[in-house]
Amino acid sequence: LWLKNARHANQMAQFLAAELAKIPQITITQSVEANAVFATLPNEAIPTIQEKYYFYVWNEESSEARFMTSFDTTKKDVKNFVNAIKEALT
């Protein structure tokens, strides 16, 4: 069960990274090897996104954030999160 859950979380991180890579203002900064995605995004968008979703700002100087997925993350969750980011960037 733990392996199934870990694989799913990792797959959702890969899906998240692929969706984020489509947004010109976002840069994936680390290779996605587990259930974490590290990316830079415009600093001014961070508070707006954090009103709806919690995530950790990994490096405040470069506006690099760490996004995590888990065993119960769905594609719909990822799409909703990415849409919230897109809205904050407009």
N, C-alpha and C positions, 0 to 999 in steps of 0.2 A: 504494500500500500504506500509506504513512504517513497518508493522509487517511482511509482505511478504519479503521485502528487508532485514530486520534484520535477519529473519530466514535463508535466503539464505547466507548472510555474515557469519553467525555462522556455517552453514553447510560447507562452504568452509574452514573455520578455522579448523574444525574437519578433513576435508579431507587433508589439509596441514599438520596438526600434524601427521596424520597417515602415510603420505608419508615421512615426515622427520624422523619419528621413525624407518624407514627402513635403515637409514644411520648410520652406527656404530659410526661415529665421532660426531654425534649430540645427545644431550640429551634434551628432553622436560622438562622444569623446573617447570612449573605451569600447573594445570589442565586447559583445554580449556573450558571456560564457556561462552565465547562471541566470538567476531571476532578477537581476538588477540591470537597469539601463542608466547610463550616465550621459547627460547631454547639457549643452549650454543653450540658453534661451534669453531673450531680452529681459533684462532685470526688471523693467517697469511692468512686465506681465505677471511676474511671480506672485505678488499679493492677490491679484484678481483670481488667479488659478487656485491659490491656496484657500480662498474663501469656500471653494467647493471640494477640493481634494487636498489631503495632507501629503506632503513630500518634503524631503530633507534637502536643503541647499547645501551641497557638498563643499563648494568653494564660492564664497560670496564675492570675492574679487573678480572672478571670471563668470559669475552667474551660472555655475555648473550645478545641476541638480541630480539627485539620485532618485529614480523611480523604481519601485519594487512591485513585483507580481507575486501571486501566491497560488496555492493549490485550488482556490476557489475563484480566481480571476477568470472572467469570461471574455470572449471577443467583444461582446456588447459593452462590458466594462471598459475595455481598452478604447473602443470607438467613442464612447461617451467622454472619456478623459481627453482623447485627442481633439474632439470637438470643442471641449471647454478651453483647451489651449488655443485652438484656432480663433475662437471668439475673443479671447483675451488679447490676441495679437492684432485684432482689427480695430 
